[in-house]
Amino acid sequence: MKIARFSLPESDPKFGIVDEDELVVLAGDPMFAGFETTGQRVNLEDAKLLAPVIPRSKVICVGMNYAAHKADMHAATLNNPLIFLKPNTAVVGPGDDIVIPPVDGRIVHEGELAVVIGKVAKLVSASDAMDCVFGYTIANDVSARDVMFADGQWARAKGYDTFCPLGPWIETELDISALEIQTFVDGEKRRHGNTSEMLYNVPEIIEFASSVWTLLPGDVICTGTPAGLGGFTDGQRVDITIEGIGTLSNPARNREDNPAGKREGNAAGD
């Protein structure tokens, strides 16, 4: 079942079940209010799709969770997942602009399977981890790659406003063991991988993350990106497709305080 968060002109955000080209409107947030419907249906094309969830607490990301991407990054071997946080102010929805800040170097896309947590979880074992999952969506872990290396840590490089597009909806029933993930820039394929190639699978990630932080309903875990060419620039469009979910699309534009585009933003390299 696909659950979308959407708005109509002059209305507050609502939730709906995607039924082909319509949305079956729900009475409330299904994560807390269940799947009671109002009887109203809305044409999907008339709705503005929003980020399917705004994390009340945090976005957790896993770095270098695919072997080929890890090799590209020349990363040291760890005995556990490499996890970090993005603020919820980085979250935007389908069709929203990725706003490129005035920093030097590459701005890169990282198309990822995202896990939406459905209940409070602390010190959860891998065997019980899937009981904590509400569903899955697509994330773009946008990164200012050269800022990462310059700062020596990732908070600024990955935490800018708009650097975590999510969408287009949440799929609540999905076998995630072997899903194709593809990322395109202006129609050109840049990244391609499969969730079967993850170094740490979703239950293992939830077990590890919940040993560090209490996971709350609505928290999002981005599970890592496959390898590929990650750069994009002002005016380009990033499309991320995950089998069984759909496509998340976002255009990019330079921030107003740097209209000329300070960074290189090249398409080559990660």
N, C-alpha and C positions, 0 to 999 in steps of 0.2 A: 504494500500500500504506500502510495506516495502522498506525503503531507506537505502542502505549500503554505507559506505565509505571504499574504498579499494585501494590497490596498486597492480601493476604487476611488475615483474622484470625490473629494470632500468626505472621506470616511476614515475611521481609525483602522489600523491593521487587523486583519482577520486571518483565520486558519481554514484551510479547506482540503478535502481529499481530491486528488487529481483523478478524474474519470474521463479519459480520452481528451476531448477538447473542452471540458467543463470542469469547474470546481464545485464540489458539494460542500457548502459552507458549514463549518463546525460551530458549536455554541461557545467554545472557548479554546484555550491552549490545550491540545490533546495530551501533552506531557503531564498536565495536572488535572484536567477536567474530563479526560476520556474522549470518546469519539461520538458523542451525542451531536446530531445534526439539527440544523434549524429548518430544514425543508427548502431552503433557498439554493438555487444553482446560479453560477456565474460563468459566462463564457471566458475561457482562459485568455483569449486575445484581448478581452476588455480589462483584464486585471494587470496591475503592476506587481510583478513578483519581487518580494523582498528577501533579504537574508532569512533563511528558514528558521534560524534560531539566533538570538542575541545572547551570548553567554553571560549569565549573571555574575559569573566569577572569573573564568579564565579560558584561554585557548592554549592547550598544551601541544607542542610540536615535537616530533622525533626527527633528529638530524641524521642524515646519511644512513638510512635504513634499507637501502638497496646497494648491493655489492659494487655494481658498476659506477654508481654515483659516488660512493665512498672512495673508490679508486681515483675518480676524476678529481676529488677534493684533496687527495694525498693525506687522508686522515689517519691518525693513529688508531690502533685496535683497542677497543674497550671491551670490558666483560659485562656491559649492561647497555641498555638503550641510552642514547644521548638525548636528553630532554631539555626543553626550554619553554618559555612562556611568551605569548603575544598578548597585548592588552585587548579588551573587548572593543575599544575604540578603533581598532584596526579593521573591524568587520564591516563589510559592505555586501550588497546583494547582487543578483544577476543584472547585468546591464549598467551597473554603476561604474563610474570612472575609477581607475587606478591612478591616483594623483602622484606624479613623480616629483620628489623634492629636489631642491638645488644642491645635490651632492655630486662629487666627482665619481666617475667609474660606472660600472655596469649595474643596471636594474634588471633582475632576472625573475622569471616565473618558475614556480615549483608546483606542478599539478599533483594533487594528493587525494587519496581516499580519506575522508574525515568521519570520525566516529562521534555520534551525539550521545552523551551520557543521559540516562533516564531516571536515575535515582542516586541517593547519597551512597557513596562507596568509599571505604577506608580499609586498607590492608586486605584487599580482595585477592583471593588466590586465582591463578589462571583458570582453574577448573570451574570457578564460579563467575568469572569475569563477564561472560556474555549475558548473564542475567541483569547486568547494569546498563546494557546498551538499549537505547530507544530506537536508533536507526543510523543511517549513513547518508552522507552528502558529499559534495565535491568541495575541496578547498584549493585556493591558490596561495601558497606561502611565499608571497612576494618578498624579495630580499634585495637590499643594496649591497651587492657582493663585495665591492672593494671597501665599503665602510666596515663590513664584518672583519676584514683582515686588518684594517687600520686601527680599529678600536680594540681588537683582541678579545672581544666578546660580542654578543649578537643582539642585545636588547634594542639598541637604536636602529641597527640595520634592518631588523625584521619587524619593528614595532611602530613604524610610521602609520598615521591615519590612512585608511584604505588598503593597507598591505595584507588584508586577509579576506578576499572575496569568498563567500560561501553560497552554495545553491546548486541547482535551481530549486530543489526541494529535498525533503528527507525521505528516503526509502526505508520502510520499517521491516521489510521482509526480503532479505537478500543473502545469498551464499557468497561470501567475500573471499573465498579461498583461492580463486583464480580469475580475477577480473582484469581485462585489458584497460590500461590507462594511457591516453594519448593527449598531447598538448600541441596546439597549433598557434602560430602567429601569422595573422593575415592569410590563413589557409595553408601555410607551409608547416609540415610536421616537424616539431622540434624535439619532443620527448616521447618515448614509447616504452612501456614496461607492463608488468603483470604483478598483481598482488601476491602471486605465488612466489615471487622473488624476494619478498621482504626478509630481512635478516631476523627481525623480531616480529612475530605475528600479533594480531590484535589482543588476544587474551594475555600474552606475555607483556605487552605494552601497558595494558590496564593494571595488571598486577604490579608492575614496577612503578607506574605513575601514582597509584593509590598508596604505595608505601612511602611516598614523599608528600603528597598533597591529598586532602580529602576531596574527592570528586563530587560535584554537586549537579543536580539536574540542569541540563542545558549547557554544561561544559562541553567543549569540543576538543577532540584529540586528532591532530593531523599526523598521518602515519608515515610520512616521508615521500620523497619524489624519486622516480626513476631517473637514470642518466639522460643527458641530451644537451642541446644547445639552448641556453636559457635567456639570452638578452632580448629586450624589447625597448621601444622608444615611443616618444610622443606621437599620437595619431595611429598607432598600431592597435590591433585587437588580439586578445589572448582567448582562445577557446580550449577548454579542457573537457574531454569526454571520458566518462567511466562507464564501462559496460554495465547495464542493469539500472543505472541511475539516470543518465542523460548528459547534457552539456551545460557547462557554466561558461558564459561569455562576458568579457569585460573590456571596454576600450581603455586606452591609456592616454593621459594628457599631462603636460607639464604644469606644475603649480604656478599660480599667478606671479609669485615673486621671482620666477626664473623663466620667463617666456621663451628665451632663446635656447634653453636646454643646455645646462652646464655640463652634464655627464656625457660620456661617450655612448653608453647604452648599446654597445655593439651586440650583434646576434651571435657572434662566435664565442665559444668557451662557456663555462658554467660559473 
